[in-house]
Amino acid sequence: MFKKLLSGLFGGEREASAKPSLKAAEPVEYKGYLIVSQPDQQSGQYRVSGVISHPDASGERREHRFERSDMLPAREACDAMMVTKAQRFIDEVGESMFEPDPRQAGN
């Protein structure tokens, strides 16, 4: 029991970092943006996360990491929710998602 407690305290971090990341879903195009769902698997569920990318004026691709707190039990449902939330985010925020965060300016 003591060994299990110690391995949980000291070995758990190594196990979590060794966990392989999930394969990204196929990109979905929306209004010139590419949405790629790449959920994190946590405790048997999937967290909505991925990348939204769009080319700038020079053609160079810019990326925005998109992460939400939503957790779903099925990968397919998580991918669908990622696309839906990303589309709404694109409609609401647009190009400004690629601007530097003013809260980070002093750091």
C-alpha positions in Angstrom: 0.0 0.0 0.0 2.8 2.4 0.9 4.6 1.6 -2.4 1.4 2.3 -4.3 1.0 5.7 -2.5 4.6 6.7 -3.3 4.3 5.6 -7.0 1.2 7.6 -7.2 2.9 10.7 -5.8 6.2 10.4 -7.7 5.5 8.1 -10.7 2.2 9.6 -11.8 3.8 12.6 -13.4 6.1 10.5 -15.5 3.1 8.3 -16.6 1.0 11.3 -17.6 3.8 12.8 -19.7 4.5 9.5 -21.4 0.8 9.3 -22.5 0.7 9.4 -26.3 -1.4 12.2 -27.8 -4.4 11.4 -29.9 -4.2 11.6 -33.6 -5.6 14.7 -35.1 -8.9 14.5 -37.0 -9.1 15.4 -40.7 -9.2 19.2 -41.2 -12.5 20.9 -41.8 -12.5 24.1 -44.0 -14.8 27.0 -42.9 -14.7 30.4 -44.4 -11.0 30.0 -45.4 -10.0 28.7 -42.0 -8.9 25.2 -41.3 -10.2 23.6 -38.1 -8.4 20.5 -36.8 -9.8 18.7 -33.8 -7.1 17.1 -31.6 -8.8 16.3 -28.3 -7.0 15.4 -25.1 -8.1 12.1 -23.5 -8.6 12.4 -19.8 -10.1 9.8 -17.5 -11.9 8.0 -20.3 -13.3 11.2 -21.8 -12.2 13.6 -24.5 -11.6 17.4 -24.0 -12.5 19.7 -26.8 -9.3 21.1 -28.2 -7.5 21.6 -31.5 -6.1 24.2 -33.9 -7.6 26.9 -36.0 -5.3 28.1 -38.8 -5.6 30.6 -41.6 -3.1 32.1 -44.1 -2.0 35.7 -43.6 -1.6 38.3 -46.4 1.8 36.8 -47.4 0.4 33.3 -47.5 2.1 32.1 -44.3 -0.2 30.0 -42.2 -1.0 31.3 -38.7 -2.3 29.0 -36.0 -4.5 29.5 -32.9 -4.6 26.8 -30.2 -8.3 26.3 -29.4 -9.1 24.6 -26.0 -12.3 24.4 -24.1 -13.4 22.8 -20.8 -16.0 20.6 -22.4 -15.6 16.9 -21.9 -17.4 14.2 -23.9 -17.4 10.4 -23.7 -17.0 9.8 -27.5 -14.3 10.9 -29.8 -16.6 11.5 -32.7 -18.9 13.7 -30.6 -15.9 15.6 -29.3 -14.6 16.2 -32.9 -18.1 17.5 -33.9 -18.3 19.8 -30.9 -14.8 21.2 -31.7 -15.9 22.1 -35.2 -19.1 23.7 -34.0 -17.4 25.7 -31.3 -14.5 26.7 -33.6 -17.0 27.9 -36.3 -18.8 30.1 -33.7 -15.4 31.4 -32.5 -14.4 32.3 -36.1 -17.7 34.1 -36.6 -17.4 36.1 -33.4 -13.6 36.8 -33.3 -12.3 36.4 -36.9 -8.8 37.5 -37.6 -8.3 39.0 -34.2 -7.7 35.5 -32.7 -4.2 35.8 -34.1 -3.4 39.1 -32.4 -1.2 39.0 -29.3 -3.0 38.8 -26.0 -2.8 42.2 -24.3 -2.8 40.4 -20.9 0.5 38.8 -21.9 2.2 42.1 -23.0 3.9 42.7 -19.7 5.4 39.2 -19.5 
